[in-house]
Amino acid sequence: MFMTNNVVIRYLSMQRRNRVIILIILLLALIAAIVSAVAGLKTIFANQYIVKEAILSIRITRVISALLCGVLLSVSGVIMQTLLKNPLASPYTLGISNAAAFGAALSILFFGGISIPGVTFVSAFVVSLVGLAIILLISSLKGGGVESVIMAGVVINSLFSSGIALLQYIADSAQLASILFWTFGDLGRGEWNTLFALLAVTVVATLFFYSKRWDYKALEVSDEYARSVGVAPIRCRLTALVIASLITAFTVSIFGVIAFVGLAVPHIMRRVVGGNLNYLLPSSMFFGALFMVICDMVSRYLLSPLLLPIGIITSLVGVPVFLIILCNFYRR
């Protein structure tokens, strides 16, 4: 009886601790967003019109882009790592990001993506859906298991990476520069109409995933246990992976390739709050938003006035985390 009470007390204490951590991360994300929006504005206070344009058209849209992008990529990473039972799974490592990058490169090279608004976005989104369809096709041929999805993702990643390299090889100097710039990622592409759409996608996707967290917990135990509690493993897993891939494709098609956010953020928060999706999902959402805002500020001020692509900053953080995960994975 005494041991049972101790377990209950420790569990309740852990719950309170995790709630406090989530609240702190949310507050830090909001503070970082405000700092990012107003930092450096003293130098342009003399001209009110410039101040207005800088705040409304550049700073605020950029901050909102960072927040939403961080939330979506992090949530996608949590879902993929949980359902595939692999800490190395993420939108980037499964090839969804590279598929979108190939679509963007294709539009720049052949469909006037440089001069015609919206063509690059549409092409990147469509090709990322093609990549997702190939993953689902290959995995269905193998029975739709976890291993088959991971192997299919590796194949897709290699396929579209080779395709991007081929397009870069045949592109002229202007096209090559555009392709490279797009694959580095850029939060400055966010506009109000796309941000409203992205906000709607964020709300719907996060509410859906959180409402299904009990199903995902059952799948974490085993497919047999999931069936015993009324969850269809293949359908539940594929539905979640499709939605996670779609929101990744939508994000990447707007901002370009932003690597390792979906890999690094869930892994960091799993170390902080544990693997319980009740806390891992919201903490990853808010920490992903905080992470992206901080990376955006670093990209703006590290070599100021030179603006570094956001994808370079996230990769500098994500690659060491990836190597740590890889070493731990093989050590087990």
N, C-alpha and C positions, 0 to 999 in steps of 0.2 A: 504493500500500500504506500509506504514511504517512497519507494523507488518510482512508483507511478506518479505520485505527486511531484517529484523532482522533474520527471520527464515533461509533465504538463507545464510546470513553471518555466522550464527552459524553453519549451515551444512557444509559450505566450511571450516570453522575453524576446525571443528571436523575431516574432511577429512585430512587436513594438519597435525593435531595433530597425527592421527592414522598412517599416512605414516611415520612421524618422529619416532614414537614408534617402528614401524616394523623395520625401518632401524637401530635404536639403538639396538634392540634385535638381529638382524642379526650380527651386528658388535661385540656385546658381545659374541655371540656364536662362532664367528671366533677367537676372542681373547682367550676365554676359551679353545678352541680346541688346539691352539698353546701352551698355558701354560701347558695344560695337557700332550701334546706330549713331551715337553722339560724339565718339572719339575723334578728335582732330578738327572739329567744326569751327573752332575759334579763328582759324586762319581764313575762313570765308564769311565771317559775320558782317563784313563791310557791305556786301551786296545781298540784299534780302531775297532777290529773285534767285540768285545762285544757291542761297541757303535752302530755299523752298525746294528747288529742283534736286539738290543733293540729298535732302532728307527723304522726300517722298518718292522720287523716281529712281534713286540709286541705293541709298543706305537701307531704308526700310524694306524695300523689295529684296535686297540682298540678304538681310538678316532673316526675313521670313523664309526665303529660299533655303538658307542654311538650316533653320529649325525643322522645316518639313522634310527636307532631304535627309537629315540625320535621323528623324523618326522613322521614315519609311525604310531606309536601308538597314537600320538596326533591327526593326521588327522582322523584316525579311530574313535577316541572318539568324535571329532567334528561332523562327519557325523552321528554317531549313536545318539548322543544327539539331534541334529537338527531334524532328520527325525522321531525319536520316541517321540519327544517333552517331553523328560524326562531328567533332569540333572543328574540322577543316572545311565544312560546308558553308557556303555563302553565295550570294548572287554573283560575285566576281569569280570565285573558284569554280562554279558550275557553268560558267560560260554565258550567262544571260547578258552581262555587261559587254562582253566582247561581241556578241551577236548584234547588240544595238550599235556598237562602234562600227562594225562592218557595214550596217545599213546606212549610217551617217556618211561613211567614206564613199559608199556606192553612190549616194545622192550627190555628193560634192563632185565626184568624178564624171558622172554621166547624166544627172538629172537637174543640173543647175542649182544645186544646193547652196552655192555661195550667194547667188543673186536673187533667188526666188524664195520669199519668206514661207516657212512652214514645211518645205520639202524635206529638209533634213530631219525634222521632228517625225514626220509621217514615215519616212523610210526607216529611221532607226527603230521606231516602235513596231512596224510591220516585220522587219527582219528579226527582231528579238522574239516576236511571237512565232516566227518560223523556227528559230532555235529551240524554243520551248516545245513546239510540236514534235521536233525531231527527238528531243529528250524523252518525251512521253511515248513516242512510237518505239524507240529502242527499249525503253524500260518495260513496255507492255509485251514486247516479244520475249522478254526474259521473265515475265510474270509480275512485273510491277513492284518487285522487292526493293529494299533499301539499296543493296549493292548495285543493282542494275541502274538505278537513277544516278548514283554517284559516277559509275563508269560512263554512262551516257553524257553526263555533264563534262567529264574530262575530255571525251571525244569532241563535244561541241566547242569547248574552249580551244582545243588545238586547231580545229577546223577553221573557226572564225579568226583566230590569231594569224593563221597562214593566209587567209583571205585578205586581212588588213595589210599584211606585209606585201602581198602581191599588188594590191591597189596603190600602195605607197610607191612601189617600184616603178609603176607605169605612169604615175601622176607627174604633171609638170610642177614647177617650183611653187606657184601660187596655190595649186590644189594640194600639194604636199604640206604646205604650211597650214592650210585650213584643216586638213585631216589631223595633223599632229596637235594643233590647238584644241580641236574638239575632243580628242582622246585624253587630253590632260584634265578635262573637267573645268567648268566655269559657272559659278553661281550668279554671275552677272547676266545670264540669259533669262532670268525670271522676270516675267511681266505680270501685271495685275490679273489679266484674264486667265493665264496659265496657273497662277498661284491660287486663284479661287478654285479652279478644277483640281489642283493638287491638294488643297485643303479638304475638299469633299472626299477625294480618294483616301486621304489620311484618316479621316474620321470613320468612314465606312469600314476600311480594312482593319484598323486597330480594334474597333468594337466587335467586328466579326471574329478576329483571332482571340480576343479576350473572352468572348462568349463560348468559344470552343475549347478553352484551356483544359477542361476536365477530360475531354476526348483525347487531347494530345498527351495528357498525363498517363492515360490508360495505354496509349501506344508506346510511351516510353518504357513501360513495364515489359510488355510483349504483345504481339498480335493476338495470341491466344487469350490473354487476359482481356484485351480490348473487346474481342468477340463475346466474351463471357458477360460483359457489362453492356452489351448492345451497341458497340461501335464497329462499323464496317472498316477494317484497317486500310484496304487499298483505296476505297472511295474517299475516306477521310483524309488520308495522306496526300493523295493526288490533288484533291480539291484545294487543300491548304498550300501545296507547292505551286499549283497553277496561279492562285491568287498572289502569293508571295512573288512569283516571277513576273506577273503582270504589273504589280506596283513598282517593282524594280525596273522593268522595261519602260514604264511611263516616266519614272524619275530620270533614268539615264537618257531617254530620248529628249528631255528638256535640257539637262545640265551637262551631259556628256559623261564620260567614265570617271567615277569617283571610287577608287579602289580601296578595299580592305575595311571600310566602315562596318559592313555587315559581318565581317569576320572578327575584328578586334573588339568592338563594343560589347557584343553578347558575352564574349569570353571574359572580358574584364569584369562585367557585372555579375557573371556567374561566380567569380571568385569573391565578390563582395556580399551578395545577397543569397547565393545558393541557386540551385536549379529549379526551385519551385516557380512555376509560371505565374502564380499569383503576384509574385514580386519581380521575377525576372523580366516579364514583358513590360510593365510600366517603368521599371528602373532603366531598362535598355532604351526605351523610347526617349526618356528625358535626358539620359546621359548621351545618347546619340545626338540629340539636339544641341546639348552643351558642347560636345566634342566638335561638331561641325562649326559652330559659331567661333570657338577658340581657334580651330584650324584656319577659318576664314580670316580672322584678325592676324594670325601669324603670316598668312599669305600676303596680306596687305602691307604689313609693317616690317617684316623681316629684312627685306632688301628695298625698302621705300626709297624713291617713288616707284620702283619696279614692282609690278603686281604679279606674284607667282601664281601659277595654276593651282587650284585647290587639290587636284588629284595628286600632285607632287607631295604636298604636305601630308595628306592622309596616308600615302604610301610610305613616307619616311617613318610614320608611327606604326603603320600596319605591318610592314615587313618584319621588324623585330618580334612583334607579337605573334605573327604567323610562324616564325622559326621556333619560338618558345613552345607554341602549341604542337608543332610538328615533333620536336624533341620529346615532349611529354607523352605524345601519342605513341611513338615507337618504343619509348621506355616501358610503357605498360605492356 
